[in-house]
């Protein structure tokens, strides 16, 4: 019995084109490494990969009935998520493997245009929700209060065009609210995380809404390849740190302290799983494209 029938291929976009799009995303990422100022593109994606890593910790804590107390992404692409309760095993492994899984799912979404658009939109919605609830090391409600007061003051100023003194007073109050909100975010180590979260969510939601055809598939492929490669790179760095400085406070150290073994062992285990998963996904896309070409040549 053929569980993967020819009808499955008929319900997909052209797998050959999909494979070319994924390869094009890989090529674009490699070329960007040799272009001056390409960091304007790759650096935000690098930070977004860290955001995905920390979000994976947070989601693992929530689904195992734990609590999330905050999450930050720093300028050096490091990050921290504060959780309590939940499954230590799942929360500890979710960071690197969750990032790998996200990259794989984005790659698989390129198999159909609507899947790519939905993947971008759903990712944007999740990023917006996580940012609103957990970004920073303190409560997020002051951010919403400050933003609401600022927007309300600006709106009031626009309605009072003929009353200049009051209009200027409202504008000044809006500036004060914005400044106070920014100062609060800076003090709670959440400014970059909020900027990254809101910016990423906006781009992803707009992409899911307006991108179409192969452009949406390329966007999903580029994001998936970037995040997957960043995950592999981070695991390799973790393995190096675990080998040279095993007492460093890392996810691998937490797993070793809680479940035995060494940080290097956990790093190698995660690396092996990530390599097999990413390699298997790429092999599947190649196999599907070859099957499609063989079928249509016969």
ChimeraX attribute file (.defattr): number of C-alpha atoms within 10 A of each C-alpha:
attribute: neighborCount
match mode: 1-to-1
recipient: residues
	/A:1	4
	/A:2	5
	/A:3	6
	/A:4	8
	/A:5	9
	/A:6	12
	/A:7	8
	/A:8	9
	/A:9	17
	/A:10	11
	/A:11	10
	/A:12	13
	/A:13	16
	/A:14	16
	/A:15	23
	/A:16	18
	/A:17	14
	/A:18	27
	/A:19	22
	/A:20	14
	/A:21	21
	/A:22	25
	/A:23	17
	/A:24	15
	/A:25	22
	/A:26	17
	/A:27	12
	/A:28	12
	/A:29	18
	/A:30	11
	/A:31	11
	/A:32	14
	/A:33	12
	/A:34	9
	/A:35	9
	/A:36	8
	/A:37	10
	/A:38	13
	/A:39	13
	/A:40	9
	/A:41	11
	/A:42	15
	/A:43	14
	/A:44	16
	/A:45	19
	/A:46	19
	/A:47	24
	/A:48	23
	/A:49	29
	/A:50	27
	/A:51	30
	/A:52	23
	/A:53	26
	/A:54	27
	/A:55	26
	/A:56	25
	/A:57	26
	/A:58	25
	/A:59	20
	/A:60	26
	/A:61	25
	/A:62	18
	/A:63	13
	/A:64	14
	/A:65	13
	/A:66	18
	/A:67	17
	/A:68	20
	/A:69	17
	/A:70	23
	/A:71	26
	/A:72	26
	/A:73	28
	/A:74	16
	/A:75	12
	/A:76	10
	/A:77	14
	/A:78	16
	/A:79	16
	/A:80	18
	/A:81	22
	/A:82	17
	/A:83	19
	/A:84	13
	/A:85	13
	/A:86	17
	/A:87	15
	/A:88	20
	/A:89	14
	/A:90	18
	/A:91	25
	/A:92	21
	/A:93	19
	/A:94	23
	/A:95	25
	/A:96	28
	/A:97	22
	/A:98	24
	/A:99	28
	/A:100	29
	/A:101	21
	/A:102	22
	/A:103	27
	/A:104	23
	/A:105	18
	/A:106	25
	/A:107	29
	/A:108	23
	/A:109	23
	/A:110	30
	/A:111	25
	/A:112	19
	/A:113	22
	/A:114	17
	/A:115	18
	/A:116	30
	/A:117	28
	/A:118	19
	/A:119	25
	/A:120	27
	/A:121	21
	/A:122	16
	/A:123	20
	/A:124	24
	/A:125	17
	/A:126	14
	/A:127	24
	/A:128	22
	/A:129	15
	/A:130	19
	/A:131	25
	/A:132	18
	/A:133	15
	/A:134	23
	/A:135	31
	/A:136	28
	/A:137	18
	/A:138	17
	/A:139	14
	/A:140	19
	/A:141	11
	/A:142	14
	/A:143	19
	/A:144	12
	/A:145	13
	/A:146	20
	/A:147	18
	/A:148	15
	/A:149	18
	/A:150	23
	/A:151	16
	/A:152	15
	/A:153	21
	/A:154	20
	/A:155	15
	/A:156	15
	/A:157	21
	/A:158	13
	/A:159	11
	/A:160	15
	/A:161	12
	/A:162	10
	/A:163	10
	/A:164	11
	/A:165	12
	/A:166	14
	/A:167	20
	/A:168	15
	/A:169	13
	/A:170	22
	/A:171	20
	/A:172	15
	/A:173	17
	/A:174	23
	/A:175	15
	/A:176	15
	/A:177	21
	/A:178	19
	/A:179	14
	/A:180	16
	/A:181	20
	/A:182	17
	/A:183	14
	/A:184	19
	/A:185	23
	/A:186	13
	/A:187	13
	/A:188	17
	/A:189	19
	/A:190	26
	/A:191	21
	/A:192	18
	/A:193	24
	/A:194	22
	/A:195	14
	/A:196	22
	/A:197	24
	/A:198	18
	/A:199	15
	/A:200	21
	/A:201	23
	/A:202	17
	/A:203	14
	/A:204	26
	/A:205	22
	/A:206	15
	/A:207	22
	/A:208	24
	/A:209	14
	/A:210	10
	/A:211	19
	/A:212	15
	/A:213	13
	/A:214	17
	/A:215	15
	/A:216	26
	/A:217	30
	/A:218	24
	/A:219	24
	/A:220	32
	/A:221	30
	/A:222	25
	/A:223	22
	/A:224	28
	/A:225	24
	/A:226	20
	/A:227	27
	/A:228	29
	/A:229	21
	/A:230	22
	/A:231	29
	/A:232	21
	/A:233	13
	/A:234	18
	/A:235	23
	/A:236	16
	/A:237	13
	/A:238	26
	/A:239	23
	/A:240	14
	/A:241	19
	/A:242	23
	/A:243	15
	/A:244	11
	/A:245	13
	/A:246	18
	/A:247	14
	/A:248	14
	/A:249	12
	/A:250	15
	/A:251	19
	/A:252	28
	/A:253	24
	/A:254	20
	/A:255	22
	/A:256	17
	/A:257	12
	/A:258	12
	/A:259	11
	/A:260	12
	/A:261	13
	/A:262	18
	/A:263	27
	/A:264	21
	/A:265	18
	/A:266	23
	/A:267	25
	/A:268	17
	/A:269	14
	/A:270	21
	/A:271	23
	/A:272	13
	/A:273	13
	/A:274	24
	/A:275	17
	/A:276	12
	/A:277	17
	/A:278	20
	/A:279	12
	/A:280	13
	/A:281	16
	/A:282	18
	/A:283	12
	/A:284	13
	/A:285	20
	/A:286	17
	/A:287	15
	/A:288	19
	/A:289	20
	/A:290	15
	/A:291	16
	/A:292	17
	/A:293	14
	/A:294	10
	/A:295	11
	/A:296	8
	/A:297	7
	/A:298	5
